[in-house]
């Protein structure tokens, strides 16, 4: 692997607590940057998922609550950054983005922010560069957060291609036994926190008709859900009203997503909005075909009938029809599985995307040097 001529000292700032796509991306990226010879430090909250991963990481991990008050705490952290002589900061998630801009003001160290989602926030334009995780996210930050084009770049996230590989048959069978599903059942998986914009209810609307065609059909929900939340209650009530509750298993969060997705026959992403769509990549890598809404970053990942099927959001009949086609057409299914694996190999290798991010980090340091010299 090529080693950069001048390694950077990079401070990754992360503020999320529970595991999510942004924190996983930060972990994988830090590993890749370290392999390329850079000195990487991750600053995260002590109670966060990333902190729990420190023993697995080939980089230093330090704790920081990223509070913006009191001033003495900010000053202390800024002084520590100056002593460490970091070349660049790279922030992930909202509180870390704001904290990075404050630290830039106090230390003069440039900051690059990766936009993993889309929120209207006034501070985005004060970053040296904003990395959008999709063209859809790029357009959002340009239009609503007024980030100039010269400060924006689109670089897709990537997955651990060694971890997400087509699972062996024994693991496939073990997962189904654990779920108490028949081995010959058609299993649909929907992954992501149980929140309205993920569109679970649109899949649920399809189930009565799907069960007529596939009597052994089962559904697994993978992701955080909270009992008592109105959306969760609505979904549960729908299952009760249509006598579907025995067909759906709520798994909650899982650390072995590669096994869960690999044991499903089909992954369904009926999202109303989706900044990127990491689950689609993970599903392609394990050889499970995807039916997804034609929205946001999913339109950039999936080419209809080549590596997945796209349907308009909020359209239960078309969603059900796409699911039926993939469960009944083995030729199309094989074509899409092969197309998904090819997509991973050609467009989402960690080495290529890491080099793109590395270029952005280098450019931020050079721009700051030019500014100081002017």
N, C-alpha and C positions, 0 to 999 in steps of 0.2 A: 504494500500500500504506500502510495506517495506521502511523504512527510513534508509539511509546509516549511518553507525556508525560514520563516520567522513565526514561531509558535506564539499564540496569543494567550494572555491571562484573561479568562472569561468568567464573569460572575452571572450565573443564571438565577433570576429572581422568580420565585413561584409563591403564590399566596393561597392556592386551593388546599382544602383539607381532605376531602374524599377523593378516591381515585376517579379520574376522568381522562378524556382524550388529551387535554392540555398537559397534565402531569405525566402521563405515559410518554407523550412526545418529548417532553423535557428530559425525562430519564434516558430514552433511546438516543436522543440527539447528543446528550452529554457523553454517553458512552462512545458514540461515533467520533465526536470531536477529540476526546481523550486518545482514542486509537490513532488519530491523525497527528498527535504530538502536542496538542494544546493543553494548557493547565486550566482545568475547569473546576470551579467551585459552585455548588448549589446552595443557595440561601432559601430556606423554607421554614414554615411554622413547625414547632416541635411536635404538635399533635397531628401533623399531616401524614398522608400516605407516603409521600416521598421520604420523609424522615425515617419511616419504618423500613425503607428500602436501602438505607445507607450502607449496610454490610455487603450488599450485592453490587455496589457501584465502584468503578475504578477511579472515582473522583472524590474530592473532599466535600462534605456536607456540613453546613453550619446552620444554626437556628436564628431566625429573625421573625418577629411578629408582624413587621411591616406596618406598625402603627405610625400615624402621622403626627402624633402628639404623645408625650411632651417633647419639646425642642431638644432637651438634653439627650434623649434617646436617639434622635435623628443625628445630632452632632457626633455622638459617640460612634454610631455606625459609619458615618461619613469619614471620620478620622481613621477608622479601621480600614476602610476601602482605600484611602490614600496611602496608608502604610503598606498595604498589600500590593499597590501599584497595578491595579487592574487596567487592562487596555479598553475593555468594553463591557457593558452590561447587556443582558438579554432577558426581557421580562415576559412572563406568561400569566394571564388572568388579571382581572380588573384592579384589585388592590396592589398587586405587584407592578402593574403598569404605572399607576399614580406614584407609587413609592420610587420607581426608577426615575421618573421625571424630576422628583424632588432631589434625589441623590445626584442627578446630572447637574442640577442647579448648584448644589453644595460642593461638588467635587470636580466638575468639569469633565467627568468621564462620559463618553457618548453612550447612548442607550438605543438599542434596537428592540422593538416590541413585536411579538407574534400575535396576530389577531386570530384566536381560535373560535370566536363567536362574533355576534354583531349586536352592539349596544351603542346607543347615542350617548357619548361622553365627550366633554369639551377638551380633554387633555391629549387626545391622540396626535394632533398635529405638532406637538412639542417633542415628539420622538425624532431621533435622527433618521430612522427608517422604520416603516411599518411593514412587516411581512404578513400578507394576507394568506390564509390557508386555502383560498379558492378565488376564482375570478369574481364570483358572486360577493364574497366578503370584500374584495378589492373595491368593487363598485359601491358597496354600502358605505365604506369608510371615506371614500372620495366624496360621495354625495351628502351624507348626513353628518360626518365629523370633519368635513372640509380639509382632509389630508391632501396636500398637493401631490400631483402625479409623480413628481420627481422624488418624493419620499415614500412611494408605495411600490411594492413588488409582490408578485404572487409566487409562492413556493408551497407545493402540497406537502402535508405531513407524510410520514411513512410508518410502516409497521416492522416488527421483528420478524423477518422472513424465515429465520431459523425456527422460531417458536410456532408460527402459524404455517403449518404444513399439513397436507392431507393426513388425517389421523388413521391409525391402524384399526383393522376390524375389531380386535378385542376391546379397545377403548370405546368404539362405537357401540358395541353391544353392552358394555358395562354401564354406559351412561343411560341407555334405555331401560336397563334393569333397575337402575337407581331411581328413575322416574316412574317405574311400574307401568311402562308402556309396552304394548305388544310389539314384537320385533318387526312385524310387517306393517305397523301403523305409519301413515304419512304424518310427519312432524313438521309443523311450521314454527319458526323461531322469530320473535321480535325482541330486539335488544336495545336497551336505552332506558334512562329513568322514565318512570311512569308519570308523564306530564302531558298536558293537552297537545302541545305542538308535535309530539311524536306520533300522534294519529292512531293510537291503539283502537279507539272506538270505531274507526273505519274498517279495520280488520274484523272486529267483532260483528259488525253489520253483515259481513260476508259469510259468517260461519254457518247460519242455518242452511243456506243453499249449498255451501261446500260439503256439509255433512250428508246431504242427500246423495252426492256423487261419491264421497269418500267416507263411508260409515265409521271407519277406524281412525279418522283424523284426530290429531292432538295438537295443542298449541302450548308452547313454553314462552313465558315472559321473563326476560333476563334484565335485571336492572333494579335500582332503588325504587321502592314504593313505600308509602306511609299510610298505615291504616287510619281512617278517619278523615283523610283529605277528600275533598268533594269529588275530584276527578276519579280517584280510586273507588269511591263509593258508587259513582255512576257506572263504572265499568263492571263492578261486582253485581250491581242490581240488574244490569243488562244480561249478564250470564244467568242469573237466577230467573229472570222473566222468561228467557228462552230455553231454560233447562240445559244450559251449556257449561255449568260450573264444573262438571266432572271431566270436561274435555280440555280444560285450561289449567296449567300448572304455573303458579307464581314462584319463581326460583329466587327472586331477589338478586343481589350482586353475587358474581362468581369470579374467582381468580383464574379459573381454567377456561377462559372463553374459547380457546382453540378447540378444546374437546367438546364444549357445548355446541358451538356452531357446526363443528364437523359431524356431530351426531344428528343434526337436523337434515331434513330433505330439502328445505327451502327456507331462506331468510326473507322476511317481509319488512319493508321500511316504508310505511304509509305516512311519512312525515308531512306536516303542513309547511314547515320551513326546516332547512338543514344547511348549516354553514359549510360543512364538508361532507361527512358521512363515513367515518372511520370503520364502522361495522361493515359497510359494503366491501372495503378493502380486505378486512379480516376474513370475510366470508369467501371472497374470491380466492384467497390464499389457501384456504383449507378445502376448496373444491365444492363449496355449497352455493348453488345459484341464488340470485337475488332478484326479487321484485321490489321496485322502489318508486316513490313519487318523483315525478319530473319537476324537481324544484331545487333551487340553490346549488350547492356543490355536487349533489348527486348527478345532475345533468352533465357535469364535467368528468365524473368517474365512469359513468355507465353509458355505453352506446347501445341503443335498443336493438335487441336480438343478436348482438355480438358477444357482450359479456354480462348481460342482464336484461331484464324487461323493465320499461318505464311506463307508468300510467299517470294520468292527471291526478293531482291531489284531490281529496274530498269526493272521490267517485267510487263507491263501493261495488257497483256492478262490473266496472272495468278492472278493478283490483281483483275481484273474485275470478273473472275470466282469465287474467294473466296467471294467477295461481293454478287454475285448472289446466292451462296449456302446459305449464312446466311439469305438472304432476302426471300428465298423460302423454306427453310427446317426448320419448326418449332421445330422438335425434336432436331436437332443439335443446334439450337439457344438456346433452354431451357437448354440443356446439358452444353453449354458454359457459359451461365449466372450463372448457379449453380456452375460450376467449378471456375469461377472468384470470386464469393462470398466466396467460400471455401479457395481459395488462400489467400485472404485478412485475413481471420480469422486464418489461420494456419501459415502464413509466415510474415505478415506485420502488426502485432499489435504494436502500439506505445510503449507499456510498455516493451515488449521483446527487441525491437531494441534500445530503450533508455538505457536499462541496459547494452547492449553490448558496446555502446558508452561510458557510464559511466565507464566501466572497462578499456577502452583505456585511458581515462583521468586520472584515478587513477594510471595506470601503468606509464604514462608519469611523474607524480609527484614523484613516487617512484624511477624511473630511474635517475631523476635529483638528488635526495637525495643521491643515491648510488655514483653518479659521484662526487659530492662535498665531500663526505666522503672519497673517495679513495685517 
